[in-house]
Amino acid sequence: MSTGVRVPGPSAATLPRPTYADLVRSEWFKLRSLPLIRRLVLTALLLAVIGSAGFALTAERTTGTSFDLMSVEDQVSVSLLGTDLASITLSIVAALFISSEFSTSMIHLTLRATPRRVRVLSAKLLVLLSSTAVVSVIATLLSYAVGRAILATRIPAGFTLALEEPGTVRTILGTMVMPPFYAVVAAGVATIVRRSGFAFAAVFVMMSLGAISNILPGDLRARVAPMLPSSALHNVSGVSVPAEQGYASGMSGVVVLLTWMAMTSALAAWDFHRRDA
């Protein structure tokens, strides 16, 4: 008669926890495996091109200023307006990426493998930040190329949108900051509200705060304007002028943007840590 010896398998407590690099790879796999998100990323690039072409063709009518009277900064800004549409689309991507895991309860499996919630959230935000930054670079360059080509046909004499023109590179680089900024904010809001529609609506309101602030009394608006994301983005890209409300240095704009991102991310981490998934 033989006696079987039962060898215990590894318990959940003894299984190795994923490293942070494992978490980041896992979140990247989740992001690129969602068909809707892949389609939205392609849509963002397409809208950057179409939007830039549309704005460049209609800017004279919508602004009431002919192209040859516009400053170099204004001409570059017109050529880059398609990036705004890409930014809106990538904010939707971020909100969907976060909220989909809550709506399908996949978040429970993630937290079973990695109970440290703040670590999980930071991996998600890092993947979104890096991914949307790459898409933003492509979208902004496409937008600039299309807008520049169209403007060249409208103002062939003395056309001045070359990269070596003062301020052009700064405006392009500053514009590239916009999509990843709003994507991270959208992800933070989505972590709190856990609904993609509500998260995008909140980010859209944030994008519109510059216009909404016009209802404030003059002195109050002058104090508030530099702290708004839209003003900060204009300051970073160098399109603000000293006479404009909300004007500040480029470094001040960077600090404002980092503060908004830090506040939304910290609030999301606190809420995610204390609430049931």
C-alpha positions in Angstrom: 0.0 0.0 0.0 1.5 3.3 -1.1 1.1 6.5 0.9 0.6 9.6 -1.2 2.4 12.7 -0.1 0.4 15.9 -0.8 2.6 18.8 -1.8 0.9 22.1 -1.1 0.9 24.6 -3.9 1.9 28.2 -3.5 -0.7 30.2 -1.6 -1.9 33.6 -2.7 0.2 35.2 0.0 3.4 33.6 -1.4 2.9 34.3 -5.0 5.2 37.0 -6.3 3.6 40.4 -6.8 3.9 42.0 -10.2 6.7 44.6 -10.4 5.8 48.2 -11.4 7.2 47.4 -14.9 4.8 44.5 -15.1 1.9 46.8 -14.2 2.8 49.3 -16.9 3.1 46.6 -19.5 -0.3 45.2 -18.4 -2.0 48.6 -18.6 -0.4 49.2 -22.1 -1.8 45.9 -23.2 -5.2 46.8 -22.0 -5.1 50.2 -23.7 -4.1 48.8 -27.1 -6.4 45.8 -26.9 -9.6 47.9 -26.9 -10.9 48.2 -30.5 -12.9 51.4 -29.7 -9.8 53.1 -28.3 -7.8 52.2 -31.4 -10.5 53.7 -33.6 -10.6 56.8 -31.5 -6.9 57.3 -31.7 -7.1 57.1 -35.5 -10.0 59.5 -35.4 -7.9 62.0 -33.4 -5.3 62.0 -36.1 -7.8 62.4 -38.8 -9.6 65.3 -37.0 -6.2 67.0 -36.5 -5.8 67.1 -40.3 -9.4 67.9 -41.2 -9.7 70.5 -38.4 -6.5 72.2 -39.4 -7.5 72.4 -43.0 -11.0 73.7 -42.1 -9.7 76.4 -39.7 -7.0 77.5 -42.1 -9.6 77.9 -44.9 -12.1 79.8 -42.8 -9.9 81.8 -40.4 -10.2 85.1 -42.3 -13.9 85.0 -42.1 -14.1 83.8 -38.5 -11.5 86.2 -37.2 -12.3 89.1 -39.4 -8.5 89.6 -40.1 -6.7 88.8 -43.3 -3.8 86.4 -43.2 -1.2 89.0 -44.3 -2.2 91.2 -41.3 -1.8 88.3 -38.8 1.3 88.0 -36.6 3.5 84.9 -37.0 2.1 83.6 -33.8 -1.5 83.9 -35.0 -0.7 82.2 -38.3 1.0 79.3 -36.5 -1.9 79.1 -34.0 -4.4 78.9 -36.9 -2.4 76.1 -38.5 -2.4 74.2 -35.2 -6.1 74.4 -34.4 -6.7 70.9 -35.5 -4.8 69.7 -32.5 -7.7 71.0 -30.3 -10.0 68.4 -31.9 -7.4 65.7 -31.3 -7.2 66.8 -27.7 -10.9 66.4 -27.2 -10.9 63.0 -28.8 -7.9 61.8 -26.7 -9.7 63.0 -23.5 -12.6 60.7 -24.5 -10.0 57.9 -24.9 -8.6 58.5 -21.4 -12.1 58.6 -19.8 -13.2 55.4 -21.6 -10.0 53.6 -20.7 -10.5 54.2 -17.0 -14.2 53.9 -16.8 -14.4 50.7 -18.9 -12.5 48.7 -16.2 -15.0 49.8 -13.6 -18.1 49.1 -15.7 -16.9 45.6 -16.6 -15.7 44.8 -13.1 -12.2 44.0 -14.5 -10.8 46.3 -11.9 -11.5 43.5 -9.3 -9.1 41.1 -11.1 -6.5 43.9 -11.3 -6.7 44.6 -7.6 -6.6 40.9 -6.7 -3.2 40.7 -8.5 -2.0 44.1 -7.2 -3.8 45.3 -4.1 -1.8 48.5 -3.9 -4.3 50.8 -5.6 -2.3 54.0 -5.8 0.4 51.9 -7.6 -2.2 50.6 -10.1 -3.6 54.1 -10.8 -0.2 55.6 -11.3 0.6 52.9 -13.9 -2.6 53.7 -15.7 -1.8 57.5 -15.7 1.7 56.9 -16.9 0.5 54.7 -19.8 -2.0 57.3 -20.7 0.4 60.2 -20.4 3.1 58.6 -22.6 0.6 57.2 -25.2 -1.3 60.4 -25.6 2.0 62.4 -25.7 3.2 60.2 -28.7 -0.2 60.7 -30.5 -0.1 64.4 -29.7 3.3 64.8 -31.4 2.0 63.1 -34.5 -1.3 65.0 -34.5 0.4 68.4 -33.9 3.0 67.9 -36.7 0.3 66.7 -39.1 -1.9 69.7 -38.2 1.0 72.1 -38.6 2.0 70.7 -42.0 -1.6 70.8 -43.4 -2.3 74.3 -42.0 1.0 75.6 -43.3 0.4 74.1 -46.8 -3.0 75.8 -47.0 -1.8 79.1 -45.7 1.0 79.1 -48.2 -1.6 79.1 -51.0 -3.5 82.0 -49.4 -0.5 84.3 -48.6 2.3 83.2 -50.9 4.1 86.6 -50.7 6.3 86.8 -47.6 4.9 83.6 -46.1 6.5 83.2 -42.7 5.6 79.9 -41.1 9.0 78.4 -41.4 10.3 76.6 -38.3 13.2 79.0 -38.0 10.8 81.9 -37.4 10.9 83.2 -33.8 8.3 81.6 -31.6 7.2 78.9 -34.1 8.9 76.0 -32.4 7.7 77.1 -29.0 4.2 77.3 -30.2 4.3 73.9 -31.7 5.9 72.3 -28.6 3.4 74.1 -26.4 0.5 72.8 -28.4 1.8 69.3 -28.0 1.3 69.6 -24.3 -2.4 70.1 -24.5 -3.7 66.6 -25.4 -1.7 64.6 -22.8 -2.6 67.3 -20.2 -6.3 67.0 -20.7 -6.0 63.2 -21.1 -4.5 62.8 -17.6 -7.1 65.1 -16.1 -9.9 63.2 -17.8 -8.4 59.9 -16.4 -8.3 61.4 -12.9 -11.9 62.6 -13.1 -13.0 59.2 -14.6 -11.4 57.4 -11.6 -13.6 59.5 -9.3 -16.9 59.5 -11.1 -16.4 56.1 -12.9 -18.5 57.2 -15.8 -16.8 58.3 -19.1 -19.6 60.7 -20.1 -19.4 62.6 -16.8 -15.6 62.6 -16.9 -15.5 64.0 -20.4 -18.2 66.6 -19.6 -16.1 67.8 -16.6 -13.0 68.1 -18.9 -15.0 69.9 -21.5 -16.1 72.4 -18.9 -12.5 72.8 -17.9 -11.5 73.5 -21.5 -14.2 76.2 -21.6 -13.3 77.9 -18.3 -11.5 80.8 -20.2 -14.8 81.7 -22.0 -16.9 81.1 -18.8 -14.6 83.4 -16.8 -15.7 86.3 -19.0 -18.8 86.7 -16.8 -16.6 87.5 -13.8 -16.0 91.1 -12.7 -12.8 92.5 -14.3 -10.6 92.5 -11.2 -11.6 89.0 -10.2 -11.2 87.7 -13.7 -7.7 89.2 -13.9 -6.7 87.2 -10.8 -8.3 84.0 -11.9 -7.4 83.9 -15.6 -3.7 83.0 -15.2 -4.7 79.9 -13.1 -7.0 78.5 -15.8 -5.7 75.6 -18.0 -6.5 77.4 -21.3 -4.5 80.5 -20.2 -1.6 78.3 -18.9 -1.5 76.4 -22.3 -1.4 79.8 -24.1 1.4 80.9 -21.9 3.4 77.8 -22.4 3.0 78.0 -26.2 3.9 81.7 -26.2 0.7 82.9 -28.0 -0.4 85.1 -25.1 0.5 88.8 -25.2 1.2 91.0 -22.1 -2.0 93.0 -22.7 -4.1 89.9 -22.6 -5.8 88.8 -19.4 -4.3 85.5 -18.2 -0.8 86.4 -19.5 2.1 85.1 -17.5 5.5 83.6 -18.2 5.9 80.2 -19.8 7.3 78.7 -16.6 4.3 80.0 -14.7 2.1 78.2 -17.3 4.0 75.0 -16.7 3.5 75.3 -12.9 -0.2 75.8 -13.4 -0.6 72.8 -15.6 1.4 70.6 -13.3 -0.7 71.8 -10.4 -3.9 70.9 -12.1 -2.6 67.5 -13.0 -1.3 66.9 -9.5 -4.5 67.9 -7.9 -6.8 65.7 -10.1 -4.4 62.8 -9.8 -4.1 63.1 -6.0 -7.8 63.4 -5.6 -8.3 60.4 -7.8 -5.7 58.4 -5.8 -7.4 59.3 -2.5 -10.8 58.4 -3.8 -9.7 55.1 -5.4 -7.8 54.2 -2.2 -10.8 54.7 0.1 -13.7 53.4 -2.0 -14.7 49.9 -3.0 -13.9 49.1 -6.6 
